[in-house]
Amino acid sequence: MSQRIAIVTGGSRGLGKNAALKLAERGTGVIITWHSREQDAQQVVREMELKGVKAAALQFNAADSASFEGFARRVKETLKEVWGRDSFDYLLNNAGIGINTPFEQTTEQQFDELVNIHLKGPFFLTQRLLPLIKDGGRILNVSSGLARFALPGYSAYAAMKGAMEVLTRYQAKELGARGISVNIIAPGAIETDFGGGVVRDNTQINQHIASQTALGRVGLPDDIGNAMAALLSDDLAWMNAQRVEVSGGMFI
């Protein structure tokens, strides 16, 4: 079996970084993308290489769909230069931002930014990369527990994630002829710098979420990185078109 290769968007920090490292631990080569943190991305590449796999980092702006064709060309070049291949196996559409604003105060600019990054971005990036995804490959999109339960301030963000859940089913249906399976993971609240690090740094919020979680604590990056790597693994190749929430049992 040839080495698996994954692309992880938004892999220079947070859950994307964690997932990339977990994939590397499983022997998967990884291309991560970065938007503005090149040094952080190169450090992640070094950490992956220390785990015995080849890795690379490419700049990518999830909000700029006009740049996706050029990005796909750079992916093709990187696959050839680093791995001597013209295809990759796994795509993790992870890049994202968090905006917490009450519904009545959400601006059109904020809404459009979320659309571009969380819905239009993964829609057209996946489309552009399809010629490079190996038949029998796997795509993992990212939703949020907020698409199931409602917390004030996340109406626009959660709406994008709800749309991604529907898109996932359509992608699975239409890409099945190539043996490509498509699933979506929905993390609960995780201690990262996402959204300004509020879950990690605000003790009151952290304790409240823990009290509403069946396993009694807030999630950690490893909880999600391990799950992402598992969902992309060949062990779950028969899973398709599924929303998998990984939240420790929040609000059940």
C-alpha positions as CSV (number, residue, x, y, z in Angstrom):
1,M,0.0,0.0,0.0
2,S,1.4,3.4,-1.0
3,Q,1.7,6.1,1.7
4,R,-1.5,8.1,2.1
5,I,-1.3,11.8,1.6
6,A,-3.7,14.3,3.2
7,I,-4.4,18.0,2.7
8,V,-5.5,19.9,5.8
9,T,-6.6,23.5,5.4
10,G,-5.9,25.8,8.3
11,G,-3.2,23.5,9.6
12,S,-0.9,26.0,11.1
13,R,-2.8,26.3,14.4
14,G,-5.7,24.9,16.5
15,L,-7.6,21.8,15.5
16,G,-6.1,21.7,12.0
17,K,-2.6,21.6,13.4
18,N,-3.6,18.9,15.8
19,A,-5.2,16.8,13.1
20,A,-2.2,17.1,10.9
21,L,0.1,15.8,13.6
22,K,-2.2,12.9,14.4
23,L,-2.3,12.0,10.7
24,A,1.5,12.1,10.6
25,E,1.6,9.8,13.7
26,R,-0.4,7.3,11.6
27,G,2.1,7.5,8.8
28,T,0.2,9.8,6.5
29,G,2.1,12.5,4.6
30,V,0.4,15.9,5.0
31,I,0.2,19.2,3.1
32,I,-1.1,21.9,5.5
33,T,-2.2,25.3,4.5
34,W,-1.6,28.6,6.2
35,H,-3.1,32.0,5.7
36,S,-0.9,34.4,7.7
37,R,1.2,32.3,10.0
38,E,4.0,30.9,7.8
39,Q,6.5,30.4,10.6
40,D,3.9,28.5,12.6
41,A,3.1,26.4,9.6
42,Q,6.8,25.6,8.9
43,Q,7.1,24.5,12.6
44,V,4.2,22.1,12.1
45,V,5.9,20.7,9.0
46,R,9.1,20.1,11.1
47,E,7.1,18.4,13.8
48,M,5.4,16.1,11.2
49,E,8.8,15.3,9.6
50,L,10.1,14.3,13.0
51,K,7.3,11.7,13.1
52,G,8.9,10.1,10.0
53,V,6.7,11.4,7.2
54,K,7.1,13.9,4.4
55,A,5.2,17.2,4.8
56,A,4.7,20.6,3.2
57,A,2.9,23.9,3.8
58,L,1.2,26.1,1.2
59,Q,-0.3,29.5,1.6
60,F,-4.1,29.5,1.1
61,N,-6.9,32.0,1.5
62,A,-10.2,30.2,2.0
63,A,-12.1,33.4,1.4
64,D,-10.7,34.0,-2.0
65,S,-12.2,31.5,-4.4
66,A,-10.5,33.2,-7.4
67,S,-7.2,31.9,-6.1
68,F,-8.3,28.2,-5.8
69,E,-7.2,27.3,-9.4
70,G,-3.7,28.6,-8.7
71,F,-3.7,26.8,-5.4
72,A,-4.6,23.5,-7.0
73,R,-1.7,23.9,-9.4
74,R,0.7,24.5,-6.4
75,V,-0.8,21.3,-4.8
76,K,-0.1,19.3,-8.0
77,E,3.5,20.7,-8.1
78,T,4.1,19.9,-4.4
79,L,2.8,16.4,-4.8
80,K,5.2,15.8,-7.6
81,E,8.2,17.4,-5.9
82,V,7.8,15.9,-2.4
83,W,6.1,12.6,-3.0
84,G,6.6,11.9,-6.8
85,R,2.8,11.6,-7.1
86,D,0.0,13.3,-9.0
87,S,-2.8,12.6,-6.5
88,F,-3.6,12.7,-2.8
89,D,-6.0,10.6,-0.7
90,Y,-7.6,12.7,2.0
91,L,-9.0,16.2,2.1
92,L,-9.8,17.9,5.5
93,N,-11.7,21.2,4.9
94,N,-10.8,22.7,8.3
95,A,-9.9,26.3,7.7
96,G,-12.3,28.7,9.5
97,I,-12.9,31.7,11.7
98,G,-15.3,32.3,14.6
99,I,-17.7,35.3,14.8
100,N,-19.9,35.6,17.9
101,T,-22.4,38.4,17.3
102,P,-26.1,38.6,18.2
103,F,-28.4,37.9,15.3
104,E,-29.8,41.5,15.3
105,Q,-26.3,43.0,15.3
106,T,-24.7,40.7,12.6
107,T,-23.6,42.8,9.7
108,E,-23.8,41.9,6.1
109,Q,-20.0,42.1,5.9
110,Q,-19.7,39.5,8.7
111,F,-22.2,37.3,7.1
112,D,-20.5,37.4,3.7
113,E,-17.1,36.7,5.3
114,L,-18.6,33.6,7.0
115,V,-20.2,32.5,3.7
116,N,-16.9,32.9,1.8
117,I,-14.8,31.0,4.3
118,H,-17.1,28.3,5.7
119,L,-19.4,27.5,2.7
120,K,-18.2,28.9,-0.6
121,G,-14.6,28.2,0.3
122,P,-14.9,24.4,0.9
123,F,-17.5,24.0,-1.9
124,F,-15.3,25.4,-4.6
125,L,-11.9,24.2,-3.1
126,T,-13.2,20.7,-3.1
127,Q,-14.4,21.1,-6.7
128,R,-11.0,22.4,-7.8
129,L,-9.1,19.6,-6.1
130,L,-11.3,16.8,-7.3
131,P,-9.0,16.0,-10.3
132,L,-6.2,15.4,-7.8
133,I,-8.2,13.3,-5.3
134,K,-7.5,9.6,-5.8
135,D,-10.5,7.4,-6.6
136,G,-11.4,5.7,-3.3
137,G,-10.2,8.8,-1.3
138,R,-11.9,10.5,1.6
139,I,-13.2,14.0,2.3
140,L,-13.9,15.3,5.8
141,N,-15.8,18.5,6.2
142,V,-16.1,20.4,9.5
143,S,-19.4,21.4,11.2
144,S,-20.1,22.4,14.8
145,G,-22.2,21.2,17.7
146,L,-23.8,24.7,17.2
147,A,-25.6,23.3,14.2
148,R,-27.6,21.0,16.6
149,F,-28.0,23.1,19.7
150,A,-28.4,26.9,19.7
151,L,-26.2,29.3,21.8
152,P,-26.8,33.1,21.4
153,G,-24.4,34.9,19.1
154,Y,-23.7,32.1,16.6
155,S,-26.7,32.3,14.2
156,A,-24.6,33.2,11.1
157,Y,-21.7,30.8,11.9
158,A,-24.0,27.9,12.7
159,A,-26.1,28.5,9.6
160,M,-23.0,28.0,7.5
161,K,-22.2,24.8,9.3
162,G,-25.8,23.6,8.8
163,A,-25.3,24.2,5.1
164,M,-22.1,22.2,5.1
165,E,-23.9,19.3,6.6
166,V,-26.4,19.3,3.7
167,L,-23.6,19.7,1.2
168,T,-21.7,16.8,2.7
169,R,-24.6,14.4,1.8
170,Y,-24.8,15.7,-1.7
171,Q,-21.0,15.3,-2.2
172,A,-21.2,11.8,-0.9
173,K,-24.0,11.0,-3.3
174,E,-22.3,12.5,-6.4
175,L,-18.8,11.4,-5.7
176,G,-19.7,7.9,-4.8
177,A,-19.2,6.7,-8.4
178,R,-15.5,7.4,-7.8
179,G,-15.4,5.6,-4.5
180,I,-14.9,8.9,-2.7
181,S,-16.6,9.0,0.7
182,V,-17.6,12.3,2.3
183,N,-18.4,12.8,6.0
184,I,-18.6,15.8,8.4
185,I,-17.3,16.1,12.0
186,A,-19.1,18.4,14.4
187,P,-16.8,19.3,17.4
188,G,-18.3,20.6,20.6
189,A,-16.6,23.4,22.6
190,I,-12.8,22.9,22.6
191,E,-10.0,24.6,24.5
192,T,-8.2,26.4,21.6
193,D,-7.5,30.0,20.5
194,F,-10.6,29.8,18.2
195,G,-13.0,32.7,18.6
196,G,-10.4,34.5,20.8
197,G,-9.9,31.6,23.1
198,V,-13.0,32.2,25.1
199,V,-13.7,28.5,25.9
200,R,-10.1,28.0,27.0
201,D,-9.6,31.2,28.9
202,N,-12.9,32.2,30.4
203,T,-13.2,30.0,33.6
204,Q,-16.9,30.7,34.0
205,I,-17.8,29.7,30.4
206,N,-15.5,26.7,30.6
207,Q,-17.1,25.4,33.9
208,H,-20.6,26.0,32.5
209,I,-19.9,23.9,29.3
210,A,-18.3,21.2,31.4
211,S,-21.4,21.1,33.6
212,Q,-23.5,20.6,30.5
213,T,-21.3,17.8,29.0
214,A,-22.0,14.2,29.9
215,L,-18.3,13.4,30.3
216,G,-17.9,16.4,32.6
217,R,-15.2,18.5,31.0
218,V,-14.6,20.7,28.0
219,G,-13.0,19.1,24.9
220,L,-9.2,19.3,24.2
221,P,-7.5,19.6,20.8
222,D,-6.4,16.0,21.0
223,D,-10.0,14.9,21.3
224,I,-10.8,16.3,17.9
225,G,-7.4,15.7,16.2
226,N,-7.6,12.0,17.0
227,A,-11.2,11.8,15.8
228,M,-10.4,13.6,12.5
229,A,-7.5,11.2,11.8
230,A,-9.7,8.2,12.7
231,L,-12.5,9.4,10.4
232,L,-10.1,9.8,7.5
233,S,-8.5,6.4,8.1
234,D,-9.1,3.4,5.9
235,D,-10.7,1.7,9.0
236,L,-13.8,3.8,8.4
237,A,-13.8,3.6,4.6
238,W,-17.4,2.3,4.6
239,M,-18.7,5.3,6.6
240,N,-20.3,7.7,4.2
241,A,-22.6,10.8,4.3
242,Q,-22.5,10.9,8.1
243,R,-22.5,13.8,10.6
244,V,-20.4,12.7,13.5
245,E,-20.6,14.9,16.6
246,V,-17.5,14.7,18.9
247,S,-18.5,16.8,21.9
248,G,-18.3,14.5,24.9
249,G,-22.1,14.6,25.0
250,M,-22.9,18.3,25.1
251,F,-26.5,19.3,25.8
252,I,-27.9,15.8,25.5
